[in-house]
């Protein structure tokens, strides 16, 4: 419970948290942020890690001159692409075996099923669209690997999705992070980013419930 409270506090005060990390670790901050995004996109047991909000906050801090925005871009893009690639191969190697298990301690089967449904609906573009949806983002490459999607096709969509995702959020943070309104309401902006990101999931869930009742 304490870990959850700490994680929520970290996300809601991401600007202060990141500033503290930068002060304490300097250039090692790049490695730490790389690992967070890599794990959020590459490991199905860590979908709760901050993605959109972390990249946006990093862009805002870069605008203040704390660290280099181009270095942030390379770090996040590399982490996103490599994370999805690792996740793809995990799904390809053991995805079916994991899905067949009745009890999974660290992985929610319902997330895999939702990502699979999303993948069936949107096809290869799921790799791109899924980048912008928390939780789904973590499980889409896993499902793609499990479904034995052609790797060359996967890596092309993987790079495109990662590029658009990182560009949008780090660019948004860099260009809008210094606005007084954003600075004064930074925690609310991060909450808004998270809420807006999960709206498609909520809409899909409601639609599925209605369709199920109709039958």
Secondary structure, DSSP 8 states (H G I E B T S, - for coil): -HHHHHHHHHHHTHHHHHHHHHHHHTTHHHHHHHHHHHHHHH-TT-TTS--HHHHHHHHHHHHTTSS-HHHHHHHHHHHHHHHHHHHHHHHHHHHHHHHH-S--SS--HHHHHHHHHHHHHHGGGHHHHGGGSTTHHHHHHHHHHHTT--HHHHHHHHHHHHHHHHHHHHHHHHHHTTSHHHHHTHHHHHHHHHHHHHHHHHHHHHHHHHHHHH-
